[in-house]
Structures are given as C-alpha cells and as structure tokens.
Amino acid sequence: MEIRKNETQLVCIAKFIAKEGEVDQLIKNLHSLIPITMQEGGCIRYELNQCIDEPNRITFIEKWYDQVTFDAHCNKPYIVEFFNDGKPHHVKEFEVTLHKELLP
C-alpha cells in the first residue's frame, strides 16, 4: 500500500491544559469559537474534545483547506482575542502543532 500525504489540507491540533478550577470556563470560551469558525471559508473540521482521564486537558482537532485559510483563521479578531485575553486567565499550558493527513 502506498502512503501519500495530503499536501494541501492542513490539520491543526491545539492542546490546552486548564488552570485549576478553570476548565468549565475554558470549555465555554472555546465552544463560543466553534459556530463562527465553522462559517470561515476553508474550515473543514473544528472539533473540541476533553480527555477522559484528565478532564482539564482540552483539545481542538481542526482541518483547513490549506495554510492560507488556516493563517487567516489565526488572525481573526475572535481568535486573537482568545489568545490575548482568555487564554492567560484559563490556560496553564498549551501546544499547537500542524500536520498533514496521510492517505492510503
């Protein structure tokens, strides 16, 4: 079987660890980003998940049409506002990694 990379679409995995007592507010803030983000051109998937074993770990799995649409998303006022204002209050640690989907 040949493995190919999807060279145009971009997958973003954004992991957040909530500060003690802040997980519910973090989830609320992140949920508020979903409807507006899903309306962005180029957004294919924008899914929020919570770790079963460690509920303070919250992860977005995102898929974007390409790097350009992802970059545009990162510069939207509501995303900038979250990272500048919301994240410092509710997030202890975070990591964002970018991936390419592997296709059979």
Secondary structure in CASP SS format (residue, H / E / C, confidence):
PFRMAT SS
TARGET T0000
AUTHOR 0000-0000-0000
METHOD secondary structure of the structure
MODEL  1
M C 1.00
E C 1.00
I C 1.00
R E 1.00
K E 1.00
N C 1.00
E C 1.00
T C 1.00
Q C 1.00
L E 1.00
V E 1.00
C E 1.00
I E 1.00
A E 1.00
K E 1.00
F E 1.00
I E 1.00
A E 1.00
K C 1.00
E C 1.00
G C 1.00
E C 1.00
V H 1.00
D H 1.00
Q H 1.00
L H 1.00
I H 1.00
K H 1.00
N H 1.00
L H 1.00
H H 1.00
S H 1.00
L H 1.00
I H 1.00
P H 1.00
I H 1.00
T H 1.00
M H 1.00
Q C 1.00
E C 1.00
G C 1.00
G C 1.00
C E 1.00
I E 1.00
R E 1.00
Y E 1.00
E E 1.00
L E 1.00
N E 1.00
Q E 1.00
C C 1.00
I C 1.00
D C 1.00
E C 1.00
P C 1.00
N C 1.00
R E 1.00
I E 1.00
T E 1.00
F E 1.00
I E 1.00
E E 1.00
K E 1.00
W E 1.00
Y C 1.00
D C 1.00
Q H 1.00
V H 1.00
T H 1.00
F H 1.00
D H 1.00
A H 1.00
H H 1.00
C H 1.00
N C 1.00
K C 1.00
P H 1.00
Y H 1.00
I H 1.00
V H 1.00
E H 1.00
F H 1.00
F H 1.00
N H 1.00
D H 1.00
G H 1.00
K H 1.00
P H 1.00
H H 1.00
H H 1.00
V E 1.00
K E 1.00
E E 1.00
F E 1.00
E E 1.00
V E 1.00
T E 1.00
L E 1.00
H E 1.00
K C 1.00
E C 1.00
L E 1.00
L E 1.00
P C 1.00
END
